[in-house]
Amino acid sequence: MVGNQVITFLMPGGRVFVVLNSVPLNHDLKDLDSERCIRMLQEGEVIEVLEWARTSRSALGVTRVRARIRGERIVSGWATIAANMGGVFLQAL
């Protein structure tokens, strides 16, 4: 599940995640600023993953997914699952 460089290859669960901590939903994969986000995802919201997790190869080392908010017709965006310092924002249901 995890490679020798601590890169996650497989994650438990399906394509539905719950927001554990507020996190921005951004237009671009590489855009990590909450200033240019579509909107903030709030704790308890449920999202559906459209593209599976990717771990950036940059020094930031965050894990992100392209998703849409379940029950809304909002344009999809990129959200961070886990930060490089171990903070977890999304959890598979």
C-alpha positions as CSV (number, residue, x, y, z in Angstrom):
1,M,0.0,0.0,0.0
2,V,2.9,2.4,0.7
3,G,6.1,2.5,-1.2
4,N,9.6,2.9,0.2
5,Q,9.5,6.7,-0.3
6,V,6.3,6.9,1.8
7,I,4.1,7.4,-1.3
8,T,0.6,6.0,-0.8
9,F,-0.4,3.7,-3.7
10,L,-3.7,2.3,-2.4
11,M,-6.2,3.8,0.0
12,P,-9.0,2.0,1.9
13,G,-12.6,2.7,1.0
14,G,-14.4,3.6,-2.2
15,R,-14.8,6.9,-3.9
16,V,-16.8,8.6,-1.1
17,F,-15.0,10.6,1.5
18,V,-16.1,12.7,4.5
19,V,-14.4,16.0,5.4
20,L,-12.7,15.8,8.8
21,N,-11.2,19.3,8.9
22,S,-12.1,22.3,6.8
23,V,-10.1,22.3,3.5
24,P,-10.2,24.4,0.3
25,L,-11.7,22.9,-3.0
26,N,-9.4,24.4,-5.6
27,H,-9.6,24.8,-9.4
28,D,-6.1,23.5,-10.1
29,L,-4.2,20.5,-8.8
30,K,-1.1,22.6,-7.9
31,D,-3.1,25.5,-6.4
32,L,-2.8,25.0,-2.6
33,D,-3.9,28.5,-1.6
34,S,-7.3,28.9,0.0
35,E,-7.5,32.5,-1.5
36,R,-8.3,31.2,-5.0
37,C,-10.5,28.3,-4.1
38,I,-14.0,27.4,-5.4
39,R,-15.1,27.2,-1.8
40,M,-14.1,25.8,1.6
41,L,-15.2,22.2,2.3
42,Q,-16.6,22.1,5.8
43,E,-16.4,19.4,8.4
44,G,-19.0,16.6,7.9
45,E,-19.5,17.3,4.2
46,V,-19.4,14.3,1.9
47,I,-17.5,14.3,-1.5
48,E,-17.3,11.9,-4.4
49,V,-13.9,11.3,-5.9
50,L,-13.6,11.8,-9.7
51,E,-9.9,11.2,-10.0
52,W,-8.0,9.2,-7.4
53,A,-5.4,10.5,-5.1
54,R,-2.2,11.8,-6.4
55,T,0.8,12.6,-4.3
56,S,2.6,15.7,-5.5
57,R,6.3,15.2,-6.2
58,S,7.1,18.7,-4.9
59,A,8.7,19.5,-1.6
60,L,5.2,20.1,-0.2
61,G,4.3,16.4,-0.6
62,V,0.5,16.6,-0.2
63,T,-2.0,14.0,-1.3
64,R,-4.9,15.4,-3.4
65,V,-8.0,14.2,-5.2
66,R,-10.3,15.7,-7.8
67,A,-13.8,15.6,-6.4
68,R,-17.3,17.1,-6.3
69,I,-19.5,17.7,-3.4
70,R,-22.2,15.1,-3.0
71,G,-25.7,16.4,-3.6
72,E,-24.5,19.6,-5.3
73,R,-24.0,20.4,-8.9
74,I,-21.0,22.5,-8.2
75,V,-18.0,22.3,-10.5
76,S,-15.5,19.7,-9.4
77,G,-12.2,20.8,-7.9
78,W,-9.1,19.5,-6.1
79,A,-9.0,18.8,-2.4
80,T,-6.1,17.7,-0.1
81,I,-6.6,14.4,1.7
82,A,-3.5,14.6,3.8
83,A,-0.8,17.2,4.3
84,N,3.0,16.6,4.4
85,M,3.0,17.1,8.2
86,G,0.5,14.3,8.8
87,G,-2.7,16.4,9.0
88,V,-5.7,14.5,7.6
89,F,-8.5,16.4,6.0
90,L,-10.6,13.7,4.2
91,Q,-11.4,10.1,5.2
92,A,-12.8,7.3,3.1
93,L,-16.3,6.1,4.1
